[in-house]
């Protein structure tokens, strides 16, 4: 039975390992740049190619893990604020209904002129709808706003200045 590590520890280990591969790739690149200048520096050994490919894969893995973590955090934030927004709108509309009822039945001598009441209802309705639209677009973004991008391959080339 294998022991499963917490995600933070796994992520830290992967990051440390990726940093090691990145350092190895940078050293290999520095060796290549120290070689005679040409239009394009060729990677001469299979070990250097494998090291660079592995470093590239680790970097891509880190980027994907970062995107996953950010997406998960954003989802949690959206869930939290969706509930808060719902109750804000419910409260806001309850106040509007209360003012209309108070004004309509003249409870405790409360009265608003028709113009004030119309302006109040109109501005509140527009504000609530606007807030709802902005929040809905944030909660459910359109797919073209966030196109899926594939992570390209790492190409190393040096040119003579």
N, C-alpha and C positions, 0 to 999 in steps of 0.2 A: 504494500500500500504506500503510495507516494504522499509525502507531506506537502500540502498546498501552502504557498507563502501568501501573505497579504499582498494585494495589488500594489501598494506603495513600495514594498520591499522589492517586488518583481520589477517594477518600473525603475527603481534606483539601480538595481543590478544590471538591467538592460542598458540604462544610460551610461553606467560606468564601463560596461563592455563596449558600447558604441563609441565612447570617447577614446578608448584604447585603440580601436580599429581606425578611428579618425586620425589619431596621432601617427599611427603606422602609415596611413595613406598620405599624410602630409610629409612625412619623412621620405617616402618613396617619390613624391612629387618634387621635393627639394633636390633629391639625387638626380632626377631627370632634368630639372632646370639647370643643374650644375654641369650637365653634359654639354657637348658642343652645340651651338645654336644652329637650328635648322628651321624650316618652315613649320614643321610640326614634330613635337617630341614623341617618339614611339616608346611605348613601355616594352622593355626588352625581355623581361623574364615572366614566366607563368606565375611565379609567386607574387610579383608586383601586381600583375593583372588581377589575380585572385584577391589580394589584399584590398585593392581599390574597389573591386566589385562587392566585396563583403562590407567595406566601409559605406559604400553607396546604399546597400540594402539596409544597413543599420540606421543610416540617416533617414531613409524612407520610412522605416519602422517607427522611429522617434516622431516623425511628422504625423504619421497616422495615429499614433497613440495620443499625441497632443491634440489633434482634431477631435478624437473620440472623447477625451476628457473635457474639452471645451464644449462640445455638443451636449454631453451629459450634464454639465454644470448649467448650461443655458436652458436645457429642458427643465431642470429643477427650479430655476428662477422663473421661468414662464409659468409653471404650475402654481407657484406661490403667488405671483402677481395676478394671475387670472382670477383667483378667488377673491383677492383684495379688490380688484377692479369691479367684480360682480357686486360685491357688497357696497362699494362706493356708489355705483349706479343705482342700486336698489334704494339706498338712503337718500340720494339726491332726488330721485323721482318721488319718494315718499314725502319729502319736504314740499315738493311742488304740489302734490295732491292735497296735502294738509293746508297749504296756503289758499288753494282754490276753494276747498271746503269752508275754511274759516271766512274767506271773503264772500262766498256765495250765501252762506247762512248767517252771516254777521254775528258770529259767536263773540261774546265779550265786546261787542261794538267794533270788531275788526272789519275794516272795509278797504278795498283797493279800487282805484278807478279802473274803468275798462281798459284804458290805454296802458296803464302800468301792468295790469294783469296779463294783457296780450303780450306785451314786451317781455314780461317775466317768463311766461310759458314758452314763447318762441325762442328766446335766448337760451333757456335751460334745455329745451329739446335739441337745439342745434349743438350745444356744448356736449350733451350726453351722446348724441349720435356721432359727433366728431371724435370724442374720446373712445367710443366703441370701435369706430373704423380704424383709428390709429392702433389701438391695442390688438384688434383682430389681424391687422397686417403684420404686426410684430410677432404675435403668437403663431400665425400660419403664413410664413413668407412664401412668395411665389417661387416656383422651381427655377425660373430663369434668373432670379436674383442671386441664387447660389448655384451656379453650374458646377457639375462635378469635373474636377480637374485631375488628370492623371499626373503623377509625379514623373517627370522626365528623367532620362538617363544622364549620368554625370559624364561629361566629356572633358578631358584634360588636353589642352593644347597650348603651346607656347609659340609666340611669333617673335621674330627678331625685329627690334625697334629700328 
